[in-house]
Amino acid sequence: MGQIQVTFRDIPPSPSVTHQIEKRAAKLETFFDRIIKCHVVVEAPHRHSRHGQRFHVRVDMVVPGKELVASHNLDDAKEDAHAAVDDAFNDAERVLEEYARVMRRSVKDSSKSPHGVVSKLFGDRGYGFIQCEDDGHEIYFHKNSVLHGKFEKLTVGTRVRYAEEDGDKGPQASTVDVAGRS
């Protein structure tokens, strides 16, 4: 697991709650093993004079390319901090399971991924552009996106499969796999 951060808001930090969070966060790796960061917020959002202090827990998980959040409605806040932690992590496990299922499905569907042709290549700078078959638009790719270390073997005209995502400056290929010459 990557970095785990625990934040207490409007309540003093609790070593027992922190320990429980660390144990549950470590267990998240069994659902998805590429978690980059896990930030858990334990807070007492409001006080009820009849019910005493209530606790709300939110689990923010950063995975490659996405941030996943597990959180109950504030109206579902628990009177016991440990119960609130358990509820939040049960939700986090479900969120991660679903994300892992979607990721596995997208890997299986890679044969259906879009195709294109390398249209520009700047080998000395480690990047290039792919002209997409479907609509002809160009997308950027970096040499680190090319699978199996085949960047050095690419030439203009090489047919590739790719996975497109939004980059800082427009569309880019997150993975590029050589499909043959066009």
SULNORZI-V759290 format. One record per backbone hydrogen bond with DSSP energy under -1.0 kcal/mol. NH is the residue of the N-H (numbers start at 1). CO is the residue of the C=O. If there is no record, write none. Layout:
BEGIN
NH/CO, NH/CO
END
This chain:
BEGIN
2/35, 3/36, 5/38, 7/40, 9/42, 18/14, 19/15, 20/16, 21/17, 22/18, 23/19, 24/20, 25/21, 26/22, 27/23, 29/26, 30/27, 31/28, 32/28, 36/62, 37/62, 38/3, 39/60, 40/5, 41/58, 42/7, 43/56, 44/9, 48/52, 52/48, 55/78, 56/43, 58/41, 59/70, 60/39, 61/68, 62/37, 63/66, 66/63, 68/61, 70/59, 76/73, 77/74, 78/55, 84/80, 85/81, 86/82, 87/83, 88/84, 89/85, 90/86, 91/87, 92/88, 93/89, 94/90, 95/91, 96/92, 97/93, 98/94, 99/95, 100/96, 101/97, 102/98, 103/99, 104/100, 105/101, 106/102, 107/103, 108/104, 109/105, 110/107, 112/109, 113/110, 116/160, 117/131, 118/158, 119/129, 120/129, 122/127, 125/122, 126/122, 127/122, 128/141, 129/120, 130/139, 131/117, 132/137, 133/115, 136/132, 139/130, 140/171, 141/128, 143/126, 145/142, 146/143, 147/176, 150/147, 154/151, 157/118, 158/155, 159/180, 160/116, 161/177, 162/114, 163/175, 165/172, 167/170, 170/167, 172/165, 173/140, 174/163, 176/145, 177/161, 179/159, 180/159, 182/157
END
